Amino acid sequence: MQWVFDNKDTYNIRVVNLSIAATVPQSYHTSPIDAAAEILWFNSIVVVTSAGNYGPDAVNYAPANDPFIITVGAVDEVITPEKSDDFIAAYSAFGVTMDGFAKPEIVAPGQDIISNLSELSNWNNEHIDRLASGDNYIRLSGTSMSSPMVTGAVALLLQDEPDLNPDQVKYRLMATGTPIQGSDGDPNTYPYLDVYAAVTGTTTETANSDQAASQLLWTGSEPLEWDHVNWNHVNWNHVNWNAVNWDHVNWNHVNWNSIAWDY
């Protein structure tokens, strides 16, 4: 993520996919991964992440627990072209984070997704039953498959409307999604990604209007001056988000031993 931040202008990076999850539950105010994701977000880079595959009440793992970024759950399309028989996969994580935020914000196809397999991967030996078309493609399931679906939709939306900020992109995706019922035991409904509706939509409303940024952004050599910003009424037009940078976090004081990765 720091490389993305350092090279965003060179390569015009506007969206990042994070199909990863820490294995240590944590508040977004103390997670360095969430702080890094927010730095990207506040510099006009949309961050999309997988919700995780741990089922109910399992949304406290960074970066899926961060209230700013877009957390994506997985839908099973039952290998049919109709949407009417689709349902949210039982493994797709959902719930309320320890900071009080409902996740995920949106869901997308994530079951039996076929995609490229790296020639450097050893999965062609370890997961022979998942190979497709020889050793060139593999079939996988999980929210790590659904997150890139939303990331691709963001890329198409920003290609069409490059002036949208991340909060507007998040709102547009959620507002144009088709409602779908949660899995067994989940009474909620979620926006099911509709790429066409998002790209042809017109709303410029913003999400995250009442969120507070990670408290780790207070700790670095150039900490945010919180007294100068009313974080309960954050408005992209009134805040110079580009002033948020890597120096806002004292990375040397972060407990990196608390971070373990589950790919």
Buried (B, 14 or more C-beta within 10 A) or exposed (E): BEEBBEEBEEEEBBBBBBBBBBEBBBBBBBBBBBBBBBBBBBBBBBBBBBBBBBBBEBBBBBBBBBBBBBBBBBBBBEEEEEEEEBBBBBBBBBBEBEBEBBBBBBBBBBBBBBEEBEEEEEBBEEBEEBBEEEBEEBBBBBBBBBBBBBBBBBBBBBEEBEEBBBBBBBBBBBBBBBEBEBBEEBEEBBBBBBBEBBBEBEEEEBBBEEBBBBBBBBBBEEBBEEEEBEEEEBEBEEBEBEEBBBEBBEBEEBEEEBBEEEE
